[in-house]
Amino acid sequence: MKFTKMHGTGNDYIYVNGFVETIENPAEFAIKYSDRHKGIGSDGLVMIMPSESCDFRMRMFNADGSESEMCGNASRCIGKYVYDKGLTDKTSVTLETLAGVKVLQLFIGADNLVEKVTVDMGEPILKGLQIPCIYDEEIVLNKKVSFSSDIEYNITTVSMGNPHAVIFTNGIDKLDLPKIGPVVENSTVFPNRTNTEFIEAINKNYVKMRVWERGSGETMACGTGACAAVVAGVLNGVNNRITTVELLGGELSIEWKEADNHVYLTGGANTVFEGEL
């Protein structure tokens, strides 16, 4: 089996061409080969597959084997993969995901390879029960929640096709995320668990973020998380609708357009290496 290791802003996955390769148990595969000491090493597995309604379909599995609805960083890498490998000559590609259809706009460099990709992530979901979380509110905005005896935060919940709890705080570089992350992720507040973003605002156009991803732990970046963070920031008056998000793996540009209420994610996509199992 051939595979490609790629990353978007440090958020790295194993990519497999589902047109020619078959993985009988992708959850088991993700667990085994995501191991950074005994496997390939990644945040999970992404399968690029045929679609009856779009140009391509994605399935993605976290490092713990759980299947996720979609991933913004992985979507950008799929755009690079399918163009660079000649699976399409389009620069606007539709992608079927469990979170709906996403449109990828590809930007081609001088070497005729994809340099960056903008993903139309669609409209954010703000109703509490649709996140899903346990609060039946139109917007769960800056709500104080006690997750344990010593972990209490104000959260704003957003879904970008997958659930996010956004927390605005200071000193995020010093947070003990391995302690805090699992408690919030597995809280009964979130029936399907949650991704958690800790945001420190530098100014209205620039924020820093650390993320604990559902099923993968702390990662270098999270595209849907960056989108959720900017939406939550606008709702809380923290940042503007066009904001740069600094993550451990680099920067992403996010725009929440008033015209169509869609969130647009722009960033690089990188091939690390090709391999064969």
N, C-alpha and C positions, 0 to 999 in steps of 0.2 A: 504494500500500500504506500502510495506517495502522499506526502503532506507538505504544507507550507507553514512556516512559523511567521506570523505577522503581528505588528502592534500598532495601535492608534493611541498616541500620547502615552505610551508605556503600558497600556491595557492590552496584554498579549494573549493570543489564542492560537490553537492549532487549527488550521484550515484544511478541509478535505473536499475535493471535488466529487460531489455526490452524483454527477453525471456518469462517472466511470468507476467510482469506488463504492463499496457497500460496507457499512458498519452494522453488524447484527445487533449489538447492544451498545448504543452510543453513551449511555450513562456510565456503564462499566468502563468503556474506553476512556471517557473524560477523567474518571477518578484515577485510573492507572497511569495515563500518560501526562496528566497535568502535574504530577509529582515532580518537584524541582530538583530532587536528588536522585530519584530512581526512574524518572521518565523523561519526556521532552522538556517539561516545565512550562506552565501556562496558567492563565486564569480560567481555562476551559477549552471546550471544543466547539468549532463552528463548522456546520455542514452546508455547502452551497449546492442547491438541488433544483431540479426542474419545477416549474410552476404552470398550472393550467390558466392562470389569470394574469400573471406578471412575467417580467423577463426572467426573474430568478426567485427562488424561495430559500429562506435561511431557517435552520434549526440550530439552537445553541444550548450547550450544557455547561453548567458551572463546574468548578473543580471538585465539588462534592457530588456530582452526578445529577443534580436537580436541573430540570429544563427551565429556561427563562424565556419570557415573552419576546424580548429583543434586546439589542445593545447598540447604542449609537456609534461607539468606537468600532465595533465589529462590522457594522453596516458600512462604514467608510472603507474599511479594509476589503470588504467584499467588492465594493466598487472598483478598487484598484486591481484586485485579483482578476475579475472577469474581463476587464479591459486589457490589462498588461498581458494576460495569457491568451488573448484573441477569442474569448468566448462571446464577445460583443464588440461592435465598433461604435455603439451609441455613447454619447456623453451625457445622456439623461436616461437613467435606468430605473425601472420599477422593481421593488423588492417586496415579496410577500413575507410577512412575519406573523407571529401569534398575536402581535399588537396592531395588526392591520397593515395596509400597504404603505410603504415608505418610498419616496422619490429621491434618488441620488443624483446630484449634479456633479459631474467629474471635471476637474481642471487638469489639462494635459500640459506637461512640461516640454522643454526643448528636445528631450530624448525620447519623446512620444510615449512616455510613461506617466501614469497618474501621480500628481504631486499632492493634491488635496481634494477633499470632497465636501460638498454641502449636502446635508440630509434634511429633508423636510420631515420633521418629527411629528407633525400633526398638532392637534389642539391638546393642551393639557387638561387633565381631568381633575376637578377640585372637590367634588362632592365626597364627603367622608366615606359613605358606604361603598362608593365605587372605587376607592383607592386600592383595596378595601382597608378601612379601619373601623373601629367599633362606634365611632361618633357619627350620629345621624345629623350632620350639619352641612350647609351649602358649601362652606369653606372652613376647614379646620385651620384656623389662623392663629399662630403664636400661642398655642394652647399649652398650659403647664401640665406636664404628665410626670408622675412618679413611677419610674420603671423598676426601682428597687429602693431599699432603705437609704442608699447613698448615691443613687443616680436619678436626678431629676432635671428635666429640660423643658423649655418651651419649644414646641414643634409646630411646623406648618407642613401639612401633607399634600403631596402632588403625585399624580400618576402620569407617566409618559408612556403608558402601556404596561408599565411595571411600577410597583409602589415605592414611594420615597418619603422619608421623614427628614425634613430640612431643619437644621438647628443653627441659629446665628449666635456666635460666641467669640471670645477673644482668646489668644494664646493657643491656637489649634495645633501648633507644632509640638506642644508639650502634653497634649492629650494622651492618656493611656488607652488608645483605641482597642487593643486586644482585650482589654477588660470591659470597656463600655460597649463596643460594637455588638458582641453576641447578645448582651442583655436587651438592647433595643431591637435588634433583628428578630429575636424570638419572643418578644413581648406579646401577651395576649391582646394588646391593642391592635395588632396586625394579624388577622387570620391567616394570611398567606406569607407571613414574615415581611421584612422590609429592607430596602437599602437605606443607609443613613448617611447624610451629608452634613459635615461640620464646616460652617462658612464663617470666614473672617473678612469683613469688608475693609478694603484699603481706601477706596473712594467710590463714587457712584458708577464708575465705569470699569472697576477692577476689583475682583474678589479672589481670595484664596480658599481652597477647598481640600479637605481630606474626606475620603469616602470609605465606608465599610459596606462592601457589597454582599448582598444576600447570597449565601452559598459559596463565596470565594474569599471572604475576609477583606482586609485592607488591600486595595489595588492602587496602581499608579494613576489611574484615571477611570472615570465613568461618564460616558457621554449623556445618557439619560439623566444621570444625577446632576451633571452640570446644567442641563436644561431645566430640571426641576428646581435647582438652586436659584437660577435667574428668575424664574416665574415667582417663586416664593419671595425673592428679594424685592421684586416689583410690588407684590401685594403688601409687603411689610414696609415699603418706602425706603429700602436699603440701597437698591441699585436701579439703574436705568434699564430700558428694554433692550438696549444693545450693550452687552457687557463682556469683558474678557474674564475668563475663569482660569486661574492658575492652579494646576494640580501637581502632584509629585512628578508626573511624567511630562509636563509641559503645559502649554496654553491651548485653550479652546475658545472660539468666538461664538457667542450665543446671541440670537436676536429673537425676541417675542414680538411679532408684528401685530399691530393693532388692526391692520386692514383685513386680515383673514384669521386672526387669533392663532396662527400656527407658530410653532417654535422651530427655528432653523439653527442647525449645528454645523459649524465649519471647523475643519482641522486636517492635519496631515494623516497619511496612511503609509506604513512602511513595511517592506518585506525584509525579514531578518535572515532567513535561510530556507532552503529546500531540503527535504529529507525523505528517507524511505524506511519503512518498517518491514 
